[in-house]
Amino acid sequence: MEFFHNFVRGEPAIKSSLSPSRQLTVKWKPTNLALMNPLFRLLLAATLLAAATARSETPPEPLHLADLTAWTETGAWAMANEIHGSSQEKKWKSVTPGKAILYNGPEGKTINLASKGTHGDVEVEVEFMIPKSSNSGIYLMGRYELQILDSYGKADNAISVHDGGALYERWDDSKPDGSKGFEGTPPSTNASSAPGTWQTYKILFRAPRFDAAGKKTENARFIRVEHNGVVIHEDAEVTGPTRGGAADEVASGPVVVQGDHGPVAFRKLIVRHTKFK
């Protein structure tokens, strides 16, 4: 430490314990320090800039959405410690009130949820459960739906854009009957488990891109979707909002969960912000 202070003050940097006649003294000239200062200041500025940039690029905290406090309005949505969906009927078999599981009320029908937080590019983890024949969906950015449906046992060659794991179809009321629904992407295979069992989605989602004038330059993409550990989508493009989603497209939007099509419960719904190229 003494060496450093002497170095900065321009005093002898190294002092010998030998007699004065035999001492070897190495001195640092103040002129050398003056020459060093601009470089030191430049390095310090670069370090501070790098630190500030790193802070600015730190993603926001994840959205933990399996909780009533995460949503703008909740209607009849409630919390439970345990919940069991019927494997034979479109209803709950039993519910134990608590704080661990988010579900859409005792009747299994209430308002759609919209998250207080918004997102762009994200990684999403979902654990959900539906009874027999039930139906729900998760709209990323409030616009692009990943379908939740009891499609257990359906053959791969029979699954469509309406089945569990599908990226739901788009809709145009101006088109003739029979043609109003268009696009959409069915899952590559039916990975649905039996009704009343807990299922998982893992989603990598890339938001649409816009130029400085607000014009869309790239469509939204589901980079990868896993259903119960099975890959069902890879690099699936969505050209616009799916049916039931908000009509406009934006750089950031809320998560929306469908609550009016049948009983559905979530024990995990985590949205982690990220940035894809």
C-alpha positions as CSV (number, residue, x, y, z in Angstrom):
1,M,0.0,0.0,0.0
2,E,2.9,2.4,0.8
3,F,4.3,1.6,-2.5
4,F,1.1,2.7,-4.2
5,H,0.7,6.0,-2.3
6,N,4.4,6.8,-3.0
7,F,3.8,6.0,-6.6
8,V,0.8,8.4,-6.9
9,R,2.5,11.2,-5.0
10,G,5.7,10.9,-7.2
11,E,7.8,10.1,-4.2
12,P,10.5,7.4,-4.2
13,A,8.7,4.2,-5.0
14,I,11.2,1.8,-3.4
15,K,13.4,2.6,-0.4
16,S,16.4,0.5,0.7
17,S,17.3,-0.2,4.3
18,L,21.0,0.0,3.4
19,S,23.2,2.9,4.6
20,P,22.7,6.2,2.7
21,S,25.9,5.7,0.8
22,R,24.8,2.3,-0.5
23,Q,21.0,3.0,-1.0
24,L,19.5,2.5,-4.4
25,T,16.5,4.7,-4.8
26,V,14.0,4.4,-7.7
27,K,12.0,7.6,-8.2
28,W,8.8,8.2,-10.2
29,K,8.8,11.6,-11.8
30,P,5.6,13.7,-11.5
31,T,5.9,14.3,-15.2
32,N,5.4,10.6,-15.8
33,L,2.3,10.7,-13.6
34,A,0.9,13.6,-15.6
35,L,1.4,11.6,-18.7
36,M,-0.4,8.6,-17.2
37,N,-3.4,10.5,-15.8
38,P,-5.3,10.9,-19.2
39,L,-4.9,7.2,-19.8
40,F,-6.1,6.4,-16.2
41,R,-9.1,8.7,-16.6
42,L,-9.9,7.0,-20.0
43,L,-9.8,3.6,-18.4
44,L,-11.9,4.7,-15.5
45,A,-14.5,6.2,-17.8
46,A,-14.6,3.0,-19.9
47,T,-15.1,0.9,-16.7
48,L,-17.9,3.1,-15.4
49,L,-19.6,3.0,-18.9
50,A,-19.4,-0.7,-19.0
51,A,-20.9,-1.0,-15.5
52,A,-23.7,1.4,-16.4
53,T,-24.4,-0.5,-19.7
54,A,-24.5,-3.8,-17.8
55,R,-27.0,-2.4,-15.3
56,S,-29.2,-1.0,-18.2
57,E,-29.2,-4.5,-19.9
58,T,-30.1,-6.4,-16.7
59,P,-33.6,-7.8,-17.5
60,P,-36.5,-6.9,-15.2
61,E,-37.5,-9.3,-12.5
62,P,-39.6,-12.4,-13.7
63,L,-43.4,-12.2,-13.6
64,H,-44.7,-14.7,-11.1
65,L,-48.3,-15.1,-12.2
66,A,-49.7,-18.0,-10.2
67,D,-51.0,-15.5,-7.7
68,L,-54.0,-13.2,-7.5
69,T,-51.9,-10.1,-6.9
70,A,-50.3,-10.4,-10.3
71,W,-53.4,-9.5,-12.3
72,T,-55.4,-6.3,-13.0
73,E,-58.8,-7.9,-12.2
74,T,-59.5,-11.3,-10.9
75,G,-63.3,-11.9,-10.9
76,A,-64.0,-15.3,-9.4
77,W,-60.4,-16.5,-9.7
78,A,-59.2,-17.9,-6.4
79,M,-56.3,-19.7,-4.6
80,A,-56.2,-23.3,-3.4
81,N,-53.7,-25.6,-1.5
82,E,-55.0,-28.6,-3.4
83,I,-57.3,-29.1,-6.3
84,H,-58.5,-32.1,-8.3
85,G,-60.1,-32.1,-11.7
86,S,-62.6,-34.7,-12.7
87,S,-61.4,-37.2,-15.3
88,Q,-65.0,-37.9,-16.3
89,E,-66.7,-34.5,-16.2
90,K,-66.0,-30.9,-17.0
91,K,-65.8,-29.8,-13.4
92,W,-63.7,-29.8,-10.2
93,K,-63.7,-32.9,-8.2
94,S,-62.5,-31.2,-5.0
95,V,-60.9,-28.0,-3.9
96,T,-59.0,-27.2,-0.7
97,P,-58.6,-23.4,-0.1
98,G,-55.1,-22.1,0.3
99,K,-52.4,-20.1,-1.4
100,A,-50.5,-22.5,-3.7
101,I,-52.6,-22.9,-6.8
102,L,-54.5,-20.3,-9.0
103,Y,-57.8,-21.5,-10.4
104,N,-60.8,-20.0,-12.1
105,G,-63.3,-20.4,-9.3
106,P,-65.7,-23.1,-8.1
107,E,-67.7,-23.0,-11.3
108,G,-64.7,-23.1,-13.6
109,K,-65.9,-20.0,-15.5
110,T,-65.1,-16.4,-14.9
111,I,-63.3,-13.4,-16.5
112,N,-60.0,-13.6,-18.5
113,L,-56.9,-12.6,-16.5
114,A,-54.6,-9.8,-17.8
115,S,-51.2,-9.4,-16.0
116,K,-50.1,-6.1,-14.5
117,G,-46.7,-6.6,-15.9
118,T,-45.9,-6.7,-19.6
119,H,-43.3,-8.5,-21.7
120,G,-41.5,-8.8,-25.0
121,D,-39.1,-11.7,-25.6
122,V,-39.6,-14.3,-22.8
123,E,-39.0,-17.7,-21.5
124,V,-42.2,-19.1,-19.9
125,E,-42.7,-22.0,-17.6
126,V,-46.3,-23.3,-17.0
127,E,-47.8,-26.1,-14.9
128,F,-51.5,-26.4,-15.5
129,M,-54.4,-28.8,-15.0
130,I,-57.8,-29.1,-16.6
131,P,-60.7,-31.6,-16.1
132,K,-62.3,-33.7,-18.8
133,S,-63.2,-31.7,-21.9
134,S,-62.1,-28.4,-20.5
135,N,-60.5,-25.5,-22.5
136,S,-58.4,-22.5,-21.8
137,G,-55.4,-20.7,-23.3
138,I,-52.4,-18.5,-22.7
139,Y,-52.1,-15.3,-24.8
140,L,-48.6,-14.0,-24.9
141,M,-48.5,-10.2,-25.1
142,G,-52.4,-10.6,-24.9
143,R,-52.3,-11.5,-28.6
144,Y,-50.8,-14.9,-29.5
145,E,-52.6,-17.9,-28.0
146,L,-51.1,-21.2,-27.0
147,Q,-54.1,-23.4,-26.7
148,I,-55.0,-25.4,-23.5
149,L,-57.5,-28.2,-24.3
150,D,-58.3,-31.7,-23.2
151,S,-57.0,-33.5,-26.3
152,Y,-55.8,-36.7,-24.5
153,G,-55.7,-39.8,-26.6
154,K,-56.3,-38.0,-29.9
155,A,-54.3,-39.4,-32.8
156,D,-51.5,-37.2,-34.3
157,N,-53.1,-37.2,-37.7
158,A,-56.4,-35.9,-36.2
159,I,-55.0,-33.0,-34.2
160,S,-55.7,-29.4,-35.4
161,V,-55.2,-25.8,-34.6
162,H,-57.9,-26.2,-31.9
163,D,-56.2,-28.9,-29.9
164,G,-54.0,-28.7,-26.8
165,G,-50.6,-27.3,-27.6
166,A,-51.7,-25.6,-30.8
167,L,-50.9,-22.0,-31.8
168,Y,-54.5,-21.0,-32.3
169,E,-55.9,-19.9,-35.6
170,R,-56.4,-16.3,-36.7
171,W,-59.8,-14.9,-37.5
172,D,-61.3,-12.5,-40.1
173,D,-65.1,-11.8,-39.9
174,S,-65.0,-10.2,-43.3
175,K,-64.3,-13.6,-44.9
176,P,-67.0,-16.0,-46.1
177,D,-68.4,-18.6,-43.6
178,G,-66.0,-21.5,-43.5
179,S,-63.0,-19.3,-44.2
180,K,-63.1,-16.9,-41.3
181,G,-60.5,-19.0,-39.4
182,F,-57.1,-19.1,-41.0
183,E,-53.5,-20.0,-40.3
184,G,-52.6,-21.3,-36.9
185,T,-50.2,-24.2,-36.2
186,P,-51.1,-27.5,-34.7
187,P,-48.6,-29.2,-32.4
188,S,-46.2,-31.6,-34.2
189,T,-47.4,-34.4,-32.0
190,N,-50.1,-34.8,-29.3
191,A,-48.3,-34.7,-26.0
192,S,-51.4,-34.2,-23.8
193,S,-51.7,-36.3,-20.7
194,A,-55.0,-37.4,-19.1
195,P,-57.5,-34.9,-17.8
196,G,-57.1,-34.2,-14.1
197,T,-53.3,-34.6,-14.3
198,W,-50.8,-31.8,-14.1
199,Q,-49.2,-30.8,-17.4
200,T,-46.3,-28.5,-18.4
201,Y,-45.5,-26.0,-21.1
202,K,-42.0,-24.5,-21.6
203,I,-42.1,-21.6,-24.1
204,L,-39.4,-19.5,-25.8
205,F,-41.2,-16.6,-27.4
206,R,-39.7,-13.8,-29.6
207,A,-41.9,-10.7,-29.8
208,P,-42.5,-8.9,-33.1
209,R,-40.0,-6.2,-34.1
210,F,-40.8,-2.6,-35.2
211,D,-38.8,0.2,-36.8
212,A,-38.4,3.7,-35.4
213,A,-41.7,4.7,-37.1
214,G,-43.6,1.9,-35.4
215,K,-43.9,-0.2,-38.6
216,K,-43.7,-4.0,-37.9
217,T,-40.5,-5.4,-39.5
218,E,-40.6,-9.0,-38.2
219,N,-43.5,-11.2,-37.0
220,A,-43.8,-12.8,-33.6
221,R,-42.3,-16.3,-33.3
222,F,-42.6,-19.2,-30.9
223,I,-38.9,-20.3,-31.0
224,R,-39.6,-23.5,-29.1
225,V,-42.5,-25.0,-27.2
226,E,-42.4,-28.1,-25.1
227,H,-45.5,-29.9,-23.9
228,N,-44.9,-32.3,-21.0
229,G,-41.2,-32.4,-22.1
230,V,-42.0,-33.1,-25.7
231,V,-41.0,-30.5,-28.4
232,I,-44.2,-29.6,-30.3
233,H,-43.2,-26.3,-32.0
234,E,-39.9,-25.0,-33.3
235,D,-39.5,-21.6,-35.0
236,A,-43.2,-21.2,-35.5
237,E,-44.1,-17.8,-37.0
238,V,-47.4,-16.0,-36.1
239,T,-48.2,-13.4,-38.7
240,G,-50.7,-11.5,-36.5
241,P,-52.9,-11.8,-33.4
242,T,-54.8,-15.1,-33.0
243,R,-58.5,-15.2,-32.5
244,G,-59.6,-13.6,-29.3
245,G,-56.4,-11.6,-28.9
246,A,-56.0,-7.8,-29.0
247,A,-56.2,-6.7,-32.6
248,D,-53.1,-4.4,-32.7
249,E,-49.5,-5.5,-32.5
250,V,-47.1,-3.8,-30.1
251,A,-43.5,-4.3,-28.8
252,S,-44.7,-5.2,-25.2
253,G,-48.0,-6.6,-23.8
254,P,-49.5,-8.5,-20.9
255,V,-50.0,-12.1,-20.4
256,V,-53.7,-13.0,-20.8
257,V,-55.2,-16.3,-19.5
258,Q,-58.6,-17.5,-20.7
259,G,-61.0,-18.0,-17.8
260,D,-64.4,-18.4,-19.4
261,H,-64.2,-21.7,-21.4
262,G,-64.0,-24.2,-18.6
263,P,-62.1,-25.2,-15.3
264,V,-58.4,-24.5,-15.4
265,A,-55.7,-24.3,-12.6
266,F,-52.1,-23.2,-12.5
267,R,-49.5,-24.1,-9.9
268,K,-46.7,-22.4,-11.9
269,L,-46.8,-19.6,-14.3
270,I,-43.4,-17.8,-14.5
271,V,-42.4,-15.4,-17.2
272,R,-38.7,-14.6,-17.5
273,H,-37.7,-11.6,-19.6
274,T,-34.9,-12.2,-22.1
275,K,-33.7,-10.9,-25.5
276,F,-33.4,-13.0,-28.6
277,K,-31.6,-11.9,-31.8
